[in-house]
Amino acid sequence: MNVLGIETSCDETAAAVYGSDGLQSNVIASQSIHYQYGGVVPELASREHIRLILPIIKQALAEANFKLHEIDGIAVTYGPGLVGSLLVGLNVAKGLAYSRRIPFIGVNHIEGHVFSVCLNRPDLNFPFIALVISGGHTQLVLVKSLGQYEILGRTLDDAAGEAFDKVSKMLDLGYPGGPIIDRVSAQGDEKFAQFPRSLLKEDGYAFSFSGLKTAVLYFLKRLTEEDRKKYVADIAASFQAALVEVLVEKTVAASRNHKIQNIVLAGGVARNSYLRKLIQARAQRDGIHVHIPDPILCTDNAAMIAWVGYHKFQNGEQSDYNLAPVPGLKL
């Protein structure tokens, strides 16, 4: 079976082909139009998806050396995400499926991230602990099988990616904040400032990053403009260390407490080099294995949607044409 995956939940327009021979193509168009505004503008995102979606699908089919009539099913993100963006992908998927008389299935975007690692590690065994970290989501999930999940903890306020974006803006570094702070921090001293590790010593697996963001804000207010520029790399590194330490310690604790030896990192923030290095070192001390998708599979992509769709089709699942986008869809 060959599945066309479509992903339009936010500001990436993506299409991919996945089948019994594995991943055949994975095309992603990131919308740079939002950079000038310091964040994603929903209306602009929807318009860009409308402009890009058909060319991206055609490119994904061409790179896979497939014709549309050779596709057996279509998988598409239907939530969570921006409602206008979701509508574009969902309606295109329905139209293509209807015209070809083939099934389609709606896929949870977070579920896609959880299993993105399986594109690199198809032999990964259940159960495993997944840390899903992106611009809009930070949660720890006990993954028992495809379709069986237990949410162990989630953020009470800002997601990790949001915290990166907001602190990057405070430091006048630009958008998106995650990769910029990752790069700038490499030249800084992470011990320069002692920012709070919120909820680190609390029982449970909840996260909170709004206090960390506020601590950075008040720290900057005490500095002169000259010192802010002089120590920008040190401040960025100190912020990043505080945020990442909480992510790492809670994830390793969840793995240890549930006696599960496999951890998966997923989502855009999983590309962070400091996080990758720290969690590998920390988990190794407890004999825990960490699995991280290739960087291109951490960002929003259609390959992960196609993978989930393929396996759901194999289980006999499909959606009907009444399926609507669910912006606040939970795992």
Summary of the structure (lengths in Angstrom):
residues: 331
radius of gyration: 20.1
end to end distance: 25.8
largest distance: 65.0
contacts: 1205
relative contact order: 0.19
helix: 47%
strand: 20%
